[in-house]
Amino acid sequence: MLKVGLTGGIGAGKSEVSRLLVECGAVLIDADRIAREVVAPGTPGLAAVVEAFGEDVLAPDGSLDRPRLGSIVFADPDKLAALNSIVHPLVGARSRELETAAPDDAVVVHDVPLLAENGLAPLYDVVIVVDASPATQLDRLVRLRGMTEEDARARMAAQASREKRLDVADIVIHNDVPLEELKQRVRDVWEELVRRARRSQE
């Protein structure tokens, strides 16, 4: 098994890269998706978040109001740290379960937004960073996700710097490019990952 950590700044296009890697044959473990699962209605995770942040972070249907919670934690590093201390251990435990279930010869891609921030690079055989210029990130967040420019800049500022992410990269996928060019780059990276996986089996 080859364990790959995939990360990138918000709006860099990491989700698109992870989707393309799955098309190539990767087993994807998506930390964001798991983070949503562990705070779904009825879970101990959601109960812990409500205890820490109050009933105001619940939507009328009892689910987590993610935009509301985001507006609270991304403006306050202490509150963000408190949220992470609840969610990250739950995500880590579920990720390990999914990894254990993957085939021995799999290329397992862990999509981890906060890989650089949390010093997780040593956990992986290979770290891939999806990189885009801050201008590209900002444009995508405002134009495609409907964020205000102020909110988009706050989300970007809450993450590791571009330099810190690139420092932990074994492979960089530049994503200031058209989709067809990105697809070819991902295919090239996939071939490299398969080669490394085979070598690890020898």
Secondary structure, 3 states (H helix, E strand, C coil): CEEEEEEECCCCCHHHHHHHHHHHCCEEEEHHHHHHHCCCCCCHHHHHHHHHHCHHHECCCCCECHHHHHHHHCCCHHHHHHHHHHHHHHHHHHHHHHHHHCCCCCEEEEECCCCCCCCCHHHCCEEEEEECCHHHHHHHHHHCCCCCHHHHHHHHHCCCCHHHHHHCCCEEEECCCCHHHHHHHHHHHHHHHHHHHHHHHC
